[in-house]
Amino acid sequence: MACLLAPRLAERASEHDLSGSFPTADIEELRAHGLLGLMTPVRLGGRGASFADYAAVAAELAAGAGSTALIFNMHASVTGALAHTPEEMVRRLGGPEDFPAMRDRVLSDAADGALYSVAMSERGAGSRLSHITTCYRRVGAGFHITGSKAFVSGAGHADAYLVAAKDADATEPKVSYFLVPGQRGVQVEPTWDSMGMRATGSHDLHLDAEVGPEALLGGVEGLSVLMAQVMPQWLVASYAAVYAGVARSAVREGAAHLRARELHTLPAVRARMGRADAAVAEADLVVAEAARRVAEEPGTTETNRWVWRAKLVAGDTAAEVASSILEAAGTSATRRGHPLERIYRDARCGALQPATSDVCADWLGIAALDGDPEQDAQVPRW
């Protein structure tokens, strides 16, 4: 299905990139084809997909339009984390008896077309959960959440936002996730005017919202950092599939341009394309292996190392391949509106999104030297 949608997403990608407009028609197509319910179990009306299934779909969508795939990635990060967190784990951590009902309601809504977004990053803190300033206080049976978020893909278009906030009254940092409805107490500030991924609508979000107890994800406070450490795939490797797809689109569009300009007969150009083809194949394999391990053995030390490898390889590969092909294509491909110019800018964002390539490499280097990345890094990842 995703491979059939990708060409239509590609047709609209340039217009949305130039104007910075949200790809409403793209999201409507994902909704119409049931992809917003991809991670929802079959019993609740969804596709019951694994992380490996998600990675394959996200890469195909990104081969059409990187921004649309990134919006989809954020949505799937919410639904996938909910669908794949074992009930037994939640119970052991003190989750309430009504957690399954809350989870099923959110996942059913996704299967019915609800769109979710992630509101975790903040200006000055990035995605480091321990440094965020958005906070919550208990108000009766519920919570009052105040603060501001940045880089919220789909801001103003999501039905609800996964908000990371810390307990304002705790003596030690305690960060929790809340699924905050987008109707009340949520204000979007249109700030998104970026180099790449311009159609994601990743505006700032200001919160002054009261939510009920059901908004606390998992029904347990203080789980955010623990879940990020144990199950990093939805905060790290989910990006990898997107940028593997963006890299693939660079090869496709590069080949079309080079043939049209009759540059494909030059040995140097063929060599660049050959190296790009090999690099994209390598990235695809690393992402697929990470996704397979997440689907079969989530949370193990080796699986999590593959998660970080996938993000590092996909982010760096996308940037390197797009740059090389753009150079081979020549100045005409740098004009605004040319697919390669857009793909180059989108691809360059891969290494910058959390976890950045430098953070991934540092984490993997510590592990390769028999250290503990969660304990031995000079600056804690989360």
N, C-alpha and C positions, 0 to 999 in steps of 0.2 A: 504493500500500500504506500509506504513512504517513498519508494522509488518512483511511483507514479505521480505523487504529489510534487516531488522535487523540481521537475521542469516548470511547473506552474509557479512555484515559489520563485524560481530564478527569473521568470519573466517580470515579476513585480519588484524584484530586489533593488534594482537601480533607482526606480522612482522613490521608494521608501528611503533609500540611502541619501539621495540628493536632498530630499525635503526633511529628513529626520522624522518622518511620520510613522506612527505605529502600524504594523502590518495586519490590520483588522481582517482583511479578506483571508489572509493566510491562517490566522487563528480560527476563523469560521470554518475553513476547510478541515483543519485538524479536529475541530469539534464535530463536524458532520460525519467524519470517518471514524469517530470513536477513539481518536488517539489521546484525548484528554483523560480517558479512562484506561489508558494502556496498562498502568500499574495496578488498577483496581481488580480484585479477584473476580473470577467468572461468576461466582455465586451472587455478586453484587452488581452484575451487569457490565463488568469490564473485560479486559483481555487477559488478565492474570499473568502479565509478562514478568520475566526475570530481569535482573540487571543486564544480563547479556543481550536479551531482547531489546531493552531500552537503548543500549549502546549502538546496536545495529540501526535502529530507527533514527536516533539522533544524528548519526553520521550521514545517513541518507538525506535527512532534512537539511543538514548543514551544507551538503553538496549543492543544494538549491539556493538556500538563503541562510547565511550564518546567524543573522539577528533573530530570525524566526526560530531557529534551532536552539538558540540561547534562551529565549523566552520559554520554549518547551522544556528545556533542561531545568529551569527553576521550578516550573510546575511539577515536573516528574520528581524533583528532589523532595518535594513535600509528600506527594502521594507514594513514592517509592519507599521513603523512610518509614512511613506509617504502615504500608502493606508488608514490609519485610522485617519489621522489628518483632521478634517472637513475643507472644503473649506471656510466656513463662518468664522471660527476662523482665518485662514490665512488672509482673507480680512480685518477683524477687526484690525489685527495687522499691516496692511499696505502692505500686500503682493501684488505683481504685477498682472496684469490681465493675464499674460501668465503663472502663476504658474500651473494651471491645465494641460497645455500642457507639461511643463517641468516634472511634476510628472508622467504623463501618459507615457512619453517617457522612463523614468527610469524604471517604472513598466513593460512596454512592453518588454524592453530589458531583464528584469529578466525572464519573461515568455518565452523568446527566448533562455534562457540559460546563461545570464550574471551573474557572481558571484560578490557580493559586500562584502566588509570587513569594519570594524570599526577601525579607527585610532584616539583614544581619549586619552588613557593613555600615561604618560610620566615618564621617570626615575626621581625620586625625587618628583613627583607630584601625581603619581597614576592616579586615575580617577577624581580627584577634578578639575572641570573645571575652578574654580577661580584661580588655581595655575599653569595652563599650561603656557609654554613659547613659543610654536609655535605661530607665528603671521602672520598677513596679512596686506598688504597695497593696496590701490586702484591704479590701473595702467590703465589709460584710462577708458574704460567701464568695465574692469575686475579687477582681483585681483592677487597679487603676494604673494604666501604663502611660508614661510620658517620655518624650525624647524625639530625636530626629535620626533618620536613616538616609544613607546615600546608595547610589547604584542599585536601585530597586527596579529591576527589569519588569516591565508591564505595569508600572505605577499608574494608577488611575483607570486601569482596565481589568485588574484582578478582582475577583469576588472576595478574596481574603488573603491576608499576608502572614507568612510565618515570621514572627517578630522575636528577635533575641533581646532579652532585657534582664537586668540584674536586680536582685532584691535590695531595695533602698535601705532596709532596716537591718540587714545582716552584717555582722562584724567581719565575716570572711566572705570573699566574693562568691556569690551564688547566682549562676546564670541559668535562666529557664527559657523555654520556647512557648510562645502563645500563637494561636491561630486567630488573628484579629480580623473581623469582618470589615470590608472596605467602605461601608455606608456611613458610619458615624464616628466622629473623633479621629478621623484620618484625613489629612490635608496633603495634597500633592503640590510640590513646588517645581515648575518646569525648568529644570536646570541642565538637562541632558543635551549637550552639543559636543560630541566627542569626535576623536579621530576615526575610530572604527566602531563596528557594531552600532551604527547610528540609529537603527530602527528598533532598538529594544525598548525605547521609552524608559530608560533607567534613571528616572528623576528622583529628587529627594522626597522623602516622606516625613511628615511631622505628625506625631501621635499625641493625643490627649484623650485617651479612650478608656471607658469602663467596660470590662468584659466579665462574663460569668465564669464559674469554675470549670465549665466544659471547654473553655478556650485554652487552658493549660495543657499543652501537648503531653500525652502520657499520664496526665494527672499527678505528676511528681515534679516538685521543684528541684532545680539545681542539676538537671541531667545534661545540659547542653555540652559542656566540655567533655564529660565522660563519653557521650555518644559520638562526638567528633573524633575522639581518640580510638574508640572501639570500631566504629563504622564510618571511616572517612570517605567512603566511596561517593556519597551524595554531596560532599563538600569539595571533593578533589577530582576523582576520576570521571564524574559525570561531565565535567568540562572537556575531558580528553576526547571523548567521542565526537563532540562538536568540532573541535579543531582538526581532528583527523579528517572529518568531512570537508572542512574548509580547504585543507591541503589538497584533497582530491579534486575539488572544484577548480583550483589553480591549474592543475595539470590539464583538466578538460578544456577550460577556456583558453589556456595557453596554446594547446594544440590547435584549436580552431583558429586563433589569431595568426599563428605562425604559418599554417597552411594557406590562409587567405592572403597573407602578405608574401607568400612564396619564399619564406625564410627557412622552411623545413628542410631544404636541401643542404644547408650549411652544416658541416661536421661539428662545429662548436655548439650550434643550437641543438643538434641531435644529442650531443653529449650532455648538455644541461637537462634536456628532457629525460634522458635515460637515468641520470642521477636522481632527478625528481621522482620518477616512477619508482625507483628502488627505495627511496626514502619514504614515500607515501605507503608503499607496501609494508615496510618495516613498522611504521607507526600503526598501521591497521592491525598488524599481528600483535604488537605489544598491547594495544587497547583491547583487542579481542581476548588475549590471554588474561589480562587483568579482569575483564568482565566475566570470563568463565570462572575464574577463581572466586570472585565475589558471589556469583550465583551458586557455586558448589560448596565453598568453604569460607563464608563471610567472617570477618573479624580476626582471622588468624594472623600471626606476625608476617608470614610469607605473603599472604594475600594482600595485606596492607602495604608491603613493600612494592608489590606489583601495581597497586593503586597509584603510588607516588611516581613510579617509573612511567606509567601511562601518561600522567599529566605532564611530566617533564618532556618526554619524547614527542608527544603530540603538539605541545605548545611550541617547542623549538623547531620541529619539523615544518609546521605550518608557516612560520615566519621565514625560514630559510628557503623553502621551496617557492613560496610566493615571490620572494625577493629575486631569486635566481631567474625565474620564468619572466618576471617583469623586465629584467635587464635584457633577456634574450629577445623579448617582444619589441623593445625600443620605445622611443619617446611617445609615439602615437598612442600607446596603451596607458600612458599616464594621464590622459585627459579625463576630467570628471565625467562620469557616466559610462566609462568603459568598464566592463566586468572585471578585468584584471586589476584596475586601479582600486576598485572597491574591495576586491578579495585580498589585495595586498594589505590594505588598512585593517580589514577584519582579522586577517591572519596574524598581524603584528600584536594584536591584543591577547593572543593565547598565552604567551609566556608571562603576561602581566597579571592575569586573573588569578585569584587564590586557588591553590597555593602557587606563588610565582615560581618560575623555573629555578631561580637561585635558592629559594626555600626548599623546593623538592630535592635539588642536588645536595644541599647541606644535610637534609634529613637522611637521604640515602647514603651519603658519605659517612655520617656518624654510625649508621647501621653496619656499613661495610667494614668499619674499624672496630666492630664488636661493642659499640656503645649503645645507649638507649636514647633514641631521638627525643622521646618525651621528657627525659630527665636531663640529658647532657647538652642540649642545645643552649647556647648562651642567651638567646631570646626565645622564649616559649612560643611554639607555633600557634597555640590557641589562647 
